[in-house]
Amino acid sequence: MPLLSTRKQEQKVKVTFANGLLFVEKADGKQQAFPLEWFPKLLNATDEEREDWDQTDKGIRFNKLDVEVNIN
């Protein structure tokens, strides 16, 4: 008898920065833009700090900056 397991499928997003904005593109192609002025730590962050993020249940967490962006 095969062993079956269920696993919540991880949603993939794309995160980019341009012109003072944070862009988050969801797997379905929908895109959200957030002014970096709303997140001063992201505005003043290095590329390395901005690239260290994980997707959470509610959005994006920038680990080194301790910043959460809700995208739901």
C-alpha positions in Angstrom: 0.0 0.0 0.0 1.5 3.4 -1.0 2.1 6.0 1.6 0.3 9.2 0.8 1.1 12.5 2.2 -0.5 15.9 1.7 1.6 19.0 1.6 0.5 22.6 1.3 1.8 23.7 -2.1 4.2 26.6 -1.7 3.1 29.7 -3.6 6.0 31.3 -5.5 6.3 35.0 -5.8 8.8 37.3 -7.5 10.1 40.3 -5.6 11.8 43.3 -7.3 12.7 46.9 -6.5 12.5 49.8 -9.0 11.9 53.6 -8.9 11.4 53.7 -5.1 8.8 50.8 -5.2 8.7 47.2 -4.0 7.0 45.0 -6.6 5.5 41.6 -5.6 4.3 39.4 -8.4 2.2 36.4 -7.4 2.1 33.0 -9.1 -1.2 34.0 -10.9 0.5 37.0 -12.5 -1.1 39.6 -10.3 1.3 42.3 -9.2 1.3 44.6 -6.2 3.4 47.7 -5.7 4.4 49.3 -2.4 6.2 52.6 -1.9 9.4 52.1 -0.1 8.6 55.1 1.9 6.2 52.9 3.8 9.1 50.7 4.9 12.1 52.9 5.8 14.3 49.9 6.6 13.7 48.6 3.0 14.3 52.1 1.6 17.7 52.3 3.2 18.6 48.6 2.9 21.5 47.2 0.9 20.9 44.8 -2.0 22.1 41.9 0.2 19.5 42.8 2.9 16.7 43.1 0.3 17.6 39.7 -1.2 17.2 37.9 2.1 13.5 37.3 2.2 11.1 34.4 2.7 7.4 34.0 1.8 5.1 33.6 4.8 1.5 32.8 5.2 0.6 36.5 5.0 3.3 37.9 2.7 7.0 38.5 2.5 9.5 38.7 5.4 12.8 40.4 5.0 14.9 38.4 7.5 17.9 40.7 8.1 15.7 43.8 8.4 12.9 42.2 10.5 10.3 43.7 8.1 7.0 42.0 7.0 5.0 43.0 4.0 1.4 41.7 3.8 0.4 40.6 0.3 -2.8 38.8 0.9 
